[in-house]
């Protein structure tokens, strides 16, 4: 049975990506997060050294998988995980593939890379924690003069844009002409940005902990079940059973009206072609055999109480000229 539900936000955990060029303060953006752990692949925590962040060094895909398994399966007090950066993780996986094959990336290797990076990022996203991915920027499209037309997180292939599909917020951090750090989260024609939550504005404070605190105001509840869709296979079975039962009853009514043994024998031969449930067929065969026995009895042995009473088939269910060949097959 498929349930029909009204959607509700089930938790207030944030799943975000922030990206930008080097030195704009992407790591600093995450520096104030409480009870957090950094997956550091860039050795870039110097900018928040005074915060004394908790971290693990990521040098391989296995390191990242080990961290995921720990966060997913072990008891811990971390509320937020920050991967700094997914661009470097992308390069780590690429280097591992080239080391394994002993040659530069081939077409199938790029497919493996895309699959690996998306799978691990999805796994982290699905953790019951706040999740932040940090990335470098790159130009996804350029005009004839080489000027960037669309700026996206720096990942290989489609992963650079597909990452936006499974995260709540994609923010672009930059420094304006006045030397002020800014962030874009609203949809933008030049930068890949989005805010599915609707709580983060372009002028929001550039501090992930502030975002996390704002998300706690989101009203959460379980989805409300408002209906259901029956299983199609079960529904088909129910319809077939109904037809089978209806056909059985029609045939039994016809058997009661037989007046000769020949009619009964013809009916038995024709039953082979009728696709009814086994128990329905058995019941019909027994009824025909009883009818033959009754019709074959010597006339002098037939008593008044043994007379066969032929019940009329209600007019509304008695097709004109009904015979076994015309019974609807189930």
C-alpha positions in Angstrom: 0.0 0.0 0.0 1.3 3.4 -1.0 0.6 6.2 1.5 -0.4 9.7 0.3 1.1 12.3 2.7 1.2 16.0 3.3 4.9 17.1 3.5 6.3 18.5 6.8 9.8 19.4 7.6 11.0 16.6 9.8 14.1 18.2 11.3 16.0 21.5 11.4 19.4 20.2 10.5 21.1 22.2 7.7 22.8 20.7 4.7 24.8 23.4 2.9 27.6 24.0 0.4 29.6 27.2 0.4 32.2 28.0 -2.2 34.4 30.8 -3.5 37.9 31.7 -4.4 40.9 31.1 -2.1 41.2 33.5 0.8 37.6 34.8 0.9 37.0 33.2 4.3 35.2 29.9 3.6 36.8 28.1 6.5 36.3 31.1 8.8 32.6 30.8 7.9 32.5 27.5 9.7 34.9 28.5 12.6 32.2 29.3 15.2 30.2 26.1 14.9 29.6 24.4 18.2 30.3 20.7 18.8 31.7 20.3 15.3 34.3 18.2 13.6 36.3 19.2 10.5 37.3 16.7 7.9 40.4 18.6 6.8 41.8 17.7 3.4 43.6 21.0 2.7 45.5 21.6 6.0 43.7 25.0 6.0 42.6 25.4 9.6 45.3 28.0 10.4 42.7 30.8 9.8 40.6 29.5 12.8 43.5 28.3 14.9 42.4 30.4 17.9 39.1 28.4 17.9 40.9 25.2 18.6 38.7 23.2 16.2 38.3 19.4 16.4 39.4 17.7 13.2 40.6 14.7 11.4 43.1 14.8 8.5 41.8 13.3 5.3 44.4 11.8 2.9 42.4 9.2 1.2 38.9 8.1 0.3 39.2 5.5 3.0 39.9 8.1 5.6 36.6 9.9 4.6 34.7 6.7 4.7 36.1 5.8 8.1 34.9 9.2 9.4 31.5 8.7 7.9 31.2 5.2 9.5 32.2 6.7 12.9 29.7 9.5 12.7 26.9 7.2 11.5 27.4 4.3 13.8 29.3 5.3 17.0 28.1 7.3 20.0 29.5 10.9 19.8 28.5 14.4 20.7 29.2 16.1 17.4 26.3 18.1 16.0 28.0 19.4 12.8 30.5 18.0 10.3 32.5 20.2 7.9 34.3 18.8 4.9 37.1 21.3 3.9 37.2 20.9 1.1 35.2 18.7 -1.3 37.4 20.1 -4.1 40.4 18.5 -2.5 38.5 15.3 -1.8 37.7 15.2 -5.5 41.4 15.5 -6.4 42.3 12.8 -3.8 39.9 10.3 -5.4 41.2 11.2 -8.9 44.8 10.7 -7.8 44.0 7.3 -6.2 42.3 6.1 -9.5 45.4 7.2 -11.5 47.7 5.5 -9.1 45.7 2.3 -9.2 45.6 2.2 -13.1 49.1 3.5 -13.6 48.0 6.0 -16.2 46.1 9.2 -16.8 42.3 9.2 -16.4 40.3 7.4 -19.0 36.7 7.9 -19.9 35.5 5.1 -17.6 37.7 6.5 -14.8 35.9 9.8 -14.9 32.6 7.9 -14.5 34.1 6.1 -11.4 35.2 9.4 -10.0 31.8 11.1 -10.4 30.1 8.1 -8.8 32.5 7.9 -5.8 32.3 11.6 -5.0 28.5 11.8 -5.3 28.0 8.7 -3.2 30.2 9.8 -0.3 28.7 13.3 -0.3 25.2 11.9 -0.3 26.1 9.7 2.6 27.4 12.6 4.7 24.4 14.7 3.7 22.1 12.0 5.1 23.7 12.0 8.6 21.4 13.3 11.4 23.7 16.3 11.8 24.3 19.7 10.3 26.5 19.2 7.3 28.7 21.8 5.5 30.7 21.2 2.4 33.4 23.8 1.5 34.6 24.1 -2.1 36.7 26.2 -4.4 35.0 27.9 -7.3 35.4 27.3 -11.1 33.9 28.6 -14.3 31.4 26.0 -15.6 30.8 28.0 -18.8 32.8 30.8 -20.5 32.0 33.2 -23.3 34.1 33.7 -26.5 36.4 36.0 -24.6 37.1 33.4 -21.8 35.0 35.3 -19.3 33.1 33.1 -16.9 29.3 32.9 -17.7 28.5 30.6 -14.8 30.5 30.0 -11.6 30.0 26.7 -9.7 31.7 24.6 -7.0 34.9 23.1 -8.3 34.2 19.4 -8.9 34.7 17.2 -11.9 32.0 16.7 -14.4 28.3 17.0 -13.6 29.0 16.8 -9.9 29.8 20.5 -9.9 26.2 21.3 -10.6 24.4 18.2 -9.3 25.6 18.8 -5.8 23.0 21.6 -5.6 20.2 19.1 -6.2 20.7 17.3 -2.9 21.7 20.1 -0.6 19.4 22.7 1.1 21.6 25.7 0.7 24.3 26.6 -1.8 26.1 29.8 -1.0 28.8 31.8 -2.9 31.2 33.8 -0.7 33.1 36.7 -2.2 34.8 40.0 -1.3 33.3 43.1 -2.8 35.2 46.2 -4.1 35.1 47.7 -0.6 36.9 44.6 0.9 33.7 43.4 2.6 32.9 39.7 2.7 29.5 38.9 1.2 27.5 35.8 0.5 24.9 35.0 -2.1 22.2 32.3 -1.4 19.3 33.5 -3.6 19.0 32.2 -7.1 21.5 34.0 -9.4 22.1 33.9 -13.1 25.9 33.9 -12.9 26.6 32.0 -9.7 25.2 28.6 -8.7 23.2 29.5 -5.5 20.0 28.3 -3.8 18.2 28.3 -0.5 15.5 25.6 -0.2 14.9 26.6 3.5 13.9 30.2 2.7 15.6 31.4 5.9 19.0 32.6 4.7 19.1 35.9 2.8 22.0 37.4 0.7 22.7 39.8 3.5 22.8 37.1 6.2 25.7 37.1 8.6 28.5 35.0 7.3 28.6 32.5 10.2 27.4 29.0 9.9 26.5 28.8 13.5 24.1 31.7 13.0 22.5 29.8 10.2 22.2 26.7 12.4 20.5 28.8 15.2 18.1 30.3 12.7 17.1 26.8 11.4 16.1 25.8 15.0 13.1 28.1 14.6 11.7 26.0 11.7 8.6 24.1 12.8 9.2 20.4 12.4 6.7 17.5 12.5 6.1 14.1 10.8 4.4 13.9 7.5 0.6 13.6 7.7 -1.0 10.5 6.0 -4.1 11.7 4.1 -4.8 8.7 2.0 -3.5 5.5 0.4 -3.1 3.8 -2.9 -3.7 0.1 -3.0 -1.0 -2.2 -4.3 -1.7 -2.7 -8.0 -0.8 -6.4 -8.0 -3.2 -7.1 -5.1 -5.9 -5.1 -6.8 -5.5 -7.2 -10.0 -5.7 -10.4 -7.9 -8.9 -9.2 -6.2 -10.5 -8.4 -9.6 -9.5 -11.8 -11.0 -10.9 -13.6 -7.9 -14.2 -11.7 -8.3 -14.5 -12.7 -12.0 -13.6 -16.3 -11.2 -16.2 -16.6 -8.5 -18.9 -15.0 -10.7 -18.2 -17.4 -13.5 -18.3 -20.4 -11.2 -21.8 -19.3 -10.0 -23.1 -18.9 -13.5 -21.8 -22.3 -14.6 -23.3 -24.0 -11.5 -26.7 -22.4 -12.3 -26.4 -23.8 -15.8 -25.6 -27.2 -14.6 -28.7 -27.3 -12.5 -30.7 -26.8 -15.7 -29.2 -29.8 -17.6 -31.7 -32.5 -18.5 -29.5 -35.1 -20.2 -26.3 -37.0 -19.4 -24.9 -35.9 -22.7 -25.1 -32.2 -21.7 -23.2 -33.0 -18.5 -20.5 -35.0 -20.4 -20.1 -32.1 -22.9 -19.8 -29.7 -20.0 -17.0 -31.8 -18.4 -15.0 -31.9 -21.6 -15.4 -28.1 -22.0 -14.2 -27.4 -18.5 -10.6 -28.0 -19.5 -10.8 -24.8 -21.5 -12.2 -22.7 -18.7 -9.5 -20.9 -16.6 -11.0 -20.9 -13.1 -9.4 -21.3 -9.7 -8.8 -24.9 -8.9 -11.2 -25.1 -6.0 -14.0 -23.5 -8.2 -13.4 -26.1 -10.9 -13.5 -28.9 -8.4 -16.8 -27.7 -7.1 -18.3 -27.6 -10.7 -17.0 -31.1 -11.5 -18.6 -32.4 -8.3 -21.9 -30.7 -9.2 -21.9 -32.2 -12.8 -21.1 -35.7 -11.5 -23.9 -35.5 -9.0 -26.2 -34.3 -11.9 -25.1 -37.3 -14.0 -25.7 -39.7 -11.1 -29.2 -38.2 -10.7 -30.0 -38.4 -14.4 -28.7 -41.9 -14.7 -30.8 -43.3 -11.8 -33.7 -45.7 -12.9 -37.0 -44.0 -13.2 -38.6 -46.2 -10.6 -36.0 -45.2 -8.0 -36.6 -41.5 -8.4 -38.8 -40.3 -5.6 -40.8 -37.1 -5.5 -38.4 -35.6 -3.0 -35.4 -36.3 -5.3 -36.8 -34.3 -8.2 -34.4 -31.8 -9.5 -35.5 -28.3 -8.9 -34.0 -26.0 -11.5 -33.4 -22.5 -10.1 -33.8 -19.7 -12.5 -30.8 -17.4 -13.1 -31.8 -13.9 -12.3 -32.5 -12.1 -15.5 -30.0 -9.4 -14.9 -27.1 -11.8 -14.7 -28.2 -14.4 -17.4 -26.6 -13.6 -20.8 -28.7 -14.6 -23.7 -27.8 -18.0 -25.1 -25.3 -18.7 -22.2 -23.0 -21.7 -22.7 -19.6 -22.7 -21.3 -17.7 -21.4 -24.2 -19.2 -17.9 -23.6 -18.2 -17.7 -20.0 -15.8 -14.9 -19.4 -12.4 -16.4 -18.7 -10.7 -15.0 -15.5 
